[in-house]
Amino acid sequence: MACVVLLRKGNRPHVAMAWMVVVLAVPLVGVIAYLLVGETRFGAFRIRRHAKIMSEVDCAANHVHHDAQTRHFKLEPAQYQIAAVAQLTSHCVPLAGNKLWLSGDSQEVITRMCDDIDRAKLHVHLLTYIYLTDKAGQQVAHALLRAVGRGVSCRVLVDGVGSKVFLKSALRNKLLQGGVNVCEALRVNMLRLVISRLDLRNHRKFLVVDGIIGWTGSQNIAEAGFAPKAKYAPWVDCTVRLDGPLVKELQMIFIEDWYMESQEDIDNLLKIEPAFQSGGVIAQSFATGPNFQNDAVTQLIQSAVQIANEEIVLTTPYFVPDYATLSALAVAARRGVRVHLVVPARNDSMWVRLASRSLFRNLLECGVRIHEFQNGLLHAKTIVVDRSTAIVTSANLDRRSFELNFEAGIIVYNTDFAGQLRFLQSKYIEQSTEILAEKWAQRRWFDRLIDNAGGLLSPLL
């Protein structure tokens, strides 16, 4: 088994070394664990099917908006760099004419989502990792049922693990009986256990209404109280509502995922072109996943760090990045960029918390300022660069989002929007306690030992 780990194509040295330690330390458990989750196996059938779908849906013609105004814009030289990376990995180009609305209030977001669903005339497409049967889940379900009653086609795609309770619930049955088409993404069964990894998940979160209104960010269909893990609540999210040409790109992502799981081809809906919004901003979408095998998330984040000249602020609930991203953050701080990292003080994953804390000392010594959010679990995944470029995404700063999950997000090239997001980030920082390098270095030896022990597993998390 050790030879298999070493010979495996694409294994990063630190990941291979971590697996070697596990396999040699606890052979039986290590071998079983490696066979289950040690390789990014997507399954030959799904790979072929995905390639077919991409050739039909993700073609150059579908990315072209026929209104020439969407292509008339100018970016800063540094912004062109990150735009090029996003385009190469996700094929979407920046588009002008998008009106955006930003919110960090979960209840406000759910309510306004339902308002948009209530105005739907043609179709509603919802993709979420977690769908809870709480008040928020009921609220969205009732809006979907009202839409079906008006003759609107409603499709809901939920992850097989994140929404496993919902998939067995009376609420799901009620939606199905009411005419809502509910589909499970990446179904969990014994066959998938044999041919692919069970922990490859669809972590994307967005809503598309009539092909002209879109929502994306970190918001699941769940109340901020998040009943399954209430002791960490409230969950603090960040979500964007879109009205403009970029909505077509979100629609395309949904169509690809829906086609993959349901075998229903609805790419004719891409004929709908959201209107250019006068006074709107330039924005670009991206979608990543293990089937692409192009390290899109980590490349985008590293590009964002590298173009920063004055300041970069990152918020994430889970911070276990790869070595290259860590190095990029450290180098940015050393060259004089103000680097702020905001993470939750209390994390729902003990191992992630330990692994994260094992990385803090080197970052602090390089000048990175680390803030631990005190008022709940900060779930917002955001980046602001020089108050001019903003990223809102479903992706965490960890290996799962970098390599294993299907993720999505948007990049906004606009100082006003970036300023709004930076203001929201400042509110997070105000509710945080900053970790000081001197005090961190003086922690008890036992605390350092525990954190560093957890850090040994960071390549596997």
C-alpha positions, 0 to 999 in steps of 0.5 A, spaced: 500 500 500 505 504 501 508 503 494 501 505 491 501 511 495 507 513 492 506 511 485 499 515 485 499 520 479 498 527 481 499 526 489 502 532 492 509 530 496 506 532 503 499 529 502 503 522 500 507 523 506 501 524 510 498 518 508 504 514 508 504 516 516 497 513 517 498 507 513 504 505 517 502 507 523 495 504 523 496 499 517 489 496 517 485 503 518 490 506 514 489 502 508 481 502 509 481 509 509 486 510 503 481 506 499 475 510 501 478 517 501 485 517 499 484 518 491 480 523 488 476 518 484 470 521 480 468 514 476 469 513 469 462 513 467 461 520 470 467 523 467 465 521 460 458 523 462 461 530 464 465 531 458 459 530 454 455 535 458 461 540 457 461 539 450 454 540 449 453 546 454 459 549 456 461 551 449 463 558 447 457 560 443 453 559 450 458 564 454 457 569 449 452 575 450 449 578 444 448 585 447 455 588 445 455 592 451 456 587 456 463 586 453 465 594 453 469 595 459 476 596 462 479 593 468 485 595 472 492 591 469 492 587 476 484 585 475 486 582 468 490 577 471 485 574 476 480 575 470 485 571 465 485 565 471 478 565 472 477 564 464 482 559 463 479 554 469 471 556 468 471 559 461 467 565 463 469 572 461 467 578 465 461 581 463 459 588 464 452 591 466 450 587 473 446 590 478 448 586 485 445 586 492 449 584 498 447 581 504 450 578 511 443 577 514 440 570 513 433 571 514 433 577 510 436 573 504 431 567 505 425 572 505 428 576 499 429 569 495 422 567 496 420 574 494 423 572 487 420 565 487 413 568 488 415 573 482 417 567 477 413 566 471 417 560 467 422 556 472 426 556 478 432 553 479 435 551 486 442 548 488 444 547 495 449 543 499 444 543 505 437 543 505 434 543 512 427 542 514 427 548 519 423 555 518 427 557 512 426 550 509 419 551 510 419 558 507 422 556 501 418 550 500 412 554 500 414 559 495 416 553 491 409 550 491 406 556 490 410 557 484 408 550 481 401 552 482 402 558 477 405 553 472 412 555 474 417 549 473 421 548 479 427 544 480 431 543 486 438 539 486 441 538 493 447 534 495 446 527 497 450 528 504 449 535 506 441 534 505 441 527 507 435 528 512 431 532 507 431 527 502 428 522 507 423 528 510 416 529 509 417 536 506 421 533 500 415 528 499 410 534 500 414 538 494 414 532 490 407 531 491 406 538 489 410 538 483 417 540 485 422 536 481 427 534 487 434 531 485 439 528 489 446 530 487 452 525 488 447 519 491 451 515 496 450 508 495 455 502 495 456 502 487 459 509 488 463 506 494 466 502 489 467 506 483 469 513 486 470 517 493 463 518 497 466 525 500 466 528 493 460 533 494 456 538 491 458 544 495 455 549 490 449 554 493 445 558 488 438 560 486 436 562 479 429 565 477 427 565 470 434 565 467 434 573 469 435 573 477 440 569 481 443 568 488 450 565 490 454 565 496 455 561 502 447 561 504 444 554 505 437 553 505 437 553 513 436 558 519 442 562 522 440 558 528 442 551 524 439 546 528 444 540 527 449 544 530 446 549 534 451 550 539 456 553 534 450 558 532 449 563 529 451 561 522 454 568 519 453 568 511 454 572 505 450 572 499 449 576 493 443 577 489 444 578 481 440 582 476 444 582 469 448 578 464 452 574 469 446 570 471 446 566 465 453 563 467 449 561 474 444 558 469 449 554 465 452 551 471 445 549 474 444 546 467 450 542 467 449 539 474 442 538 473 443 534 466 449 530 470 444 528 476 437 527 472 439 526 465 434 531 463 437 536 458 434 543 459 440 547 455 434 550 451 433 555 457 440 558 455 437 562 450 434 566 455 439 572 456 438 577 462 438 584 460 444 589 461 443 593 467 445 600 466 449 602 471 451 595 473 458 592 475 463 588 471 463 581 474 465 574 472 463 567 475 467 561 476 465 553 477 470 548 480 470 541 481 474 534 482 472 533 475 476 539 472 482 537 475 485 544 474 486 546 481 481 552 479 480 555 486 487 555 489 489 558 483 484 564 483 485 565 491 493 565 489 492 570 484 488 574 488 493 574 493 499 576 488 495 582 485 494 585 492 498 591 493 495 595 499 490 590 503 487 583 502 482 581 507 479 573 507 474 570 511 473 563 511 470 558 516 475 552 515 482 554 514 487 549 512 490 551 505 495 548 501 502 550 502 502 554 496 497 558 498 500 559 505 506 561 502 502 566 498 499 569 504 506 570 507 510 573 502 504 578 501 505 580 508 512 580 508 512 585 501 508 590 505 501 588 504 496 588 509 493 581 510 487 580 514 485 573 515 478 572 519 476 565 522 471 563 527 473 562 534 469 556 535 469 551 529 464 545 528 470 541 526 475 539 531 480 537 527 480 543 522 480 547 528 487 544 530 490 544 523 488 551 522 491 553 529 498 549 527 499 554 521 498 561 525 505 562 528 508 562 521 503 567 518 503 571 524 511 571 524 510 574 517 505 579 519 499 576 517 493 579 522 489 573 524 482 575 527 477 570 531 470 571 530 466 571 537 459 571 535 457 564 532 460 560 526 463 565 521 461 561 514 462 567 509 467 565 504 469 572 502 476 576 499 477 583 498 483 585 494 485 593 495 478 595 496 477 594 488 476 587 487 471 582 491 470 575 491 464 571 494 464 564 493 461 557 496 469 555 497 472 554 503 480 555 504 481 548 505 483 542 501 476 539 500 474 546 496 481 546 493 480 539 490 474 535 492 468 539 492 464 542 486 464 550 488 462 556 485 462 563 486 463 570 483 469 575 482 466 583 482 471 588 479 468 594 482 470 599 488 463 600 490 461 593 491 468 591 494 467 597 499 460 594 501 463 587 502 469 590 506 465 594 510 461 587 512 468 584 513 470 590 518 464 588 522 466 581 522 473 584 525 469 588 530 466 582 533 473 578 533 479 577 537 485 579 534 491 573 535 497 577 537 504 574 535 507 575 542 502 571 546 501 566 541 508 564 541 507 564 549 502 558 549 503 552 553 507 547 550 501 542 551 496 547 547 502 547 541 503 540 542 495 538 540 495 543 535 501 541 531 499 534 532 492 536 528 496 539 523 500 533 521 493 531 518 492 537 515 494 535 508 488 529 509 482 534 511 
